[in-house]
Amino acid sequence: MKTQISRDSFQPDKRYSGVHQQQGRILTDSDWNELVAICREQLKQTLFDVVGNGSPRTGALSITSNRRIQPGDLYVDGLRAELPGTIPFGANEQPDLPGYLALPTGPCLVYADVWERTVTSLEDSKLRDPGLHGADTCTRTQTMLQVKTCPESVDPETAIPRRGDATLSLSLHTSLEAGDPCDPCAGLISAGQERVGNYLFRLEVHAVEGTADNPTRLILKWSSENGAEQYEALPVEQMPPGFVAGNYVYEFYDVTTEKQLGVFPGSGFTPVRGALETSYEIPDTPPRELVRRWDGYCELTRSGTVWSLADGVDRGVTLTTGGSGTSPGHVALGASLQVNLEALQLVLDLSGKTFVAGDFWLAPVREAVDGPGSTVLSGVEPAGIKHHYLRLARVQADGTVVLYENDADQRRHHFPPLTDLRAHDVGYQTTCDSGLFSASHDNVEKALNRLCQLAAEHIAYAATCTAGLYAGFSGTVRQALDMI
């Protein structure tokens, strides 16, 4: 789902701590959304500093001995995520990951993928107040908690991409005329034709084949409406005329495709992606419940180090690598992808880059400050979606589930409230060579228990006398006793 926003004004590098209305001033959607983002980021950073990554002693999500999911909550990078319920269920029954497979009996690692997605009233009708007669208002974000698998050789917390790293640059064509900047609403209608216009451009990774860091097929889609023009998919005569008129690309999708974004390194599962159509024709098979429109899309394939254009269109113009480099729809491929869109020139780095389904870039275009030839985005990595990973368990070759690899791992997945902190909840690492403690004494409780076994050879003794049996002696109590 996408939200109808004018721009994303959140700037974490400026360390703003609040948003304050002024009397007689305009209140914009970006101001309100920035306040939410500031509060959310502060909470996330605080939880990360205090909790870090792990799950609580009580009510934690875990993997049972028969490879099922015990509902509960956990923390990843400061995000709290929860799967509600009390009864264990299979990985193929996850509410946040429909269509996934049951956990295998063979060797693998099990991990949690936590990320945030947008929910609109198309998915949750209760977001609309019936008293407003169907008027749409605000959207929501939902924290997803998905349990996935990966090979034993892969560390999910470090080796699986959290999001892509390809950089995008966008600039307006030099042939555009700026128009009247005093009429922002009209710019939304004619943007990219005779005027620069005012809009929020979105580029999104639709699908990736191969691995995220070595893709063999890539589908991109873009929109000057943030991809947020979306409806229930109905027969064409029941759709808003303005939605189905014009040269658009239509993506038919459902809640399953929205929840299956990201990376799936485990074997045997292929995520479902929305169906992209160049005309409004509802597919015969799912996904087909909902529809959104895009200005265009392109499909790229790679053989060796060479990328090729397989298909694509932009506002009715077929994309091609032939023709003039300044003609509409022209595509140039090399270390980067260059596309002449209707209003913008798009340059996306490809060589050595990582792509994750759901990656998106946002670029606000404003004709009050942007003119023909203006750069609206320069070498920017994706704004989202950012995934957060937490290792949960290891399944051995015989199907046995190993929850903890060591004491530190157990403490992380069994942390207590601060008001009930106990000795076994605190890690310990010996730094002395007395021989009293070993690597097995890895928490304070074990170290204290070891002190109960203290023997004479572990107690140092240095004589303070200058005469007699122990004059100048320095050693252990046992050595001193042996001298008697």
PyMOL commands that set and color helices and strands:
alter all, ss='L'
color gray80, all
select helices_A, chain A and resi 12-14+29-50+91-93+125-127+130-132+184-190+236-238+241-244+255-259+407-412+418-420+423-425+444-451+456-458+477-482
alter helices_A, ss='H'
color red, helices_A
select strands_A, chain A and resi 62-63+69-70+72-76+79-83+108-119+140-150+168-172+198-211+214-223+230-232+249-253+275-277+290-294+296-303+306-314+317-318+331-333+336-340+344-349+360-366+375-380+388-395+401-402+460-462+474-476
alter strands_A, ss='S'
color yellow, strands_A
deselect
rebuild
show_as cartoon
